[in-house]
Structure formats: structure tokens, C-alpha cells
Amino acid sequence: MSAKTNKTIIEPDLQRLNEIIIDSIQDIKGKNITQLDLRSISGAPAEFFIVCEGESSVQVSAIAGNIYKRIHEELNTRPMNIEGKSKSNWVLVDYFNTVVHVFHPEARSFYNLEGLWNDAVVTSIENI
């Protein structure tokens, strides 16, 4: 898969949502963050996927919790759905236009979302 840089225009509200999500991940030291722009893919379930990983189930859960907390506090928005919190191997936080996937490294490798959606425009976010 070739990494393409996202140069397209994103609505300001959606741009802000994605920025807060990425910052929330970085707050908890989430790693290997990628943003998949799915807008040009017919039948895609969302406009964006943001994918990251935590090194443990505790960290995966903490990342998802921080995303929920920050988006609620800063944008007064709650996700449509959260799945996977009980096992914290893969937590999905669904904000309709943007779906966040927080993986344990082995689960991320197994499900390979970046490979499944290899037509997406991929933006890699630097680890901090």
C-alpha cells in the first residue's frame, strides 16, 4: 500500500473532530496513528477511519475513554456507538462521519484495516 498525503478539503467541524481525536490518542501515548480518508470510496461506512494502537488492554481502553471524554467536553458530542470496551483488544468509537479504531497491536495486524481500505488516502501521524 502506498501512503498518500491527504490534501483534500475537510469541513471545519469534521476537521476539528479529527484533530481532537488524534490529540486525544496522543495524550495517552497511542502509537502508529493513521487517518484513512474514505470519501472517494463508494459504499464506505464513514468518511474517515482513524486507526491507532495501544501497547496493552489498559492503554487501549484509556485511549478510547480519553477520546470520548475530550469530544464530549470540547464539542458537546457523544459517539453513536462504542464497541469492544469489555475486552479492550479492539475498541471502536463511532462518530458517524469518523470511526476510530483503537487496537492492541496483534489485533491491528490481524484485521489489517489499512490493507482492506487500501484505496483510501492515508495520512500517517508521527508518534510523540
C-alpha positions, 0 to 999 in steps of 0.5 A: 500500500502506498501512503498518500498525503491527504490534501483534500478539503475537510469541513471545519467541524469534521476537521476539528473532530479529527484533530481532537481525536488524534490529540486525544490518542496522543495524550495517552501515548497511542502509537502508529496513528493513521487517518484513512480518508474514505470519501472517494470510496463508494459504499464506505461506512464513514468518511474517515477511519482513524486507526491507532494502537495501544501497547496493552488492554489498559492503554487501549481502553484509556485511549478510547475513554480519553477520546470520548471524554475530550469530544464530549467536553470540547464539542458537546458530542457523544459517539453513536456507538462504542464497541469492544470496551469489555475486552479492550483488544479492539475498541471502536468509537463511532462518530458517524462521519469518523470511526476510530479504531483503537487496537492492541497491536496483534489485533491491528495486524490481524484485521489489517484495516489499512490493507482492506481500505487500501484505496483510501488516502492515508495520512500517517501521524508521527508518534510523540 
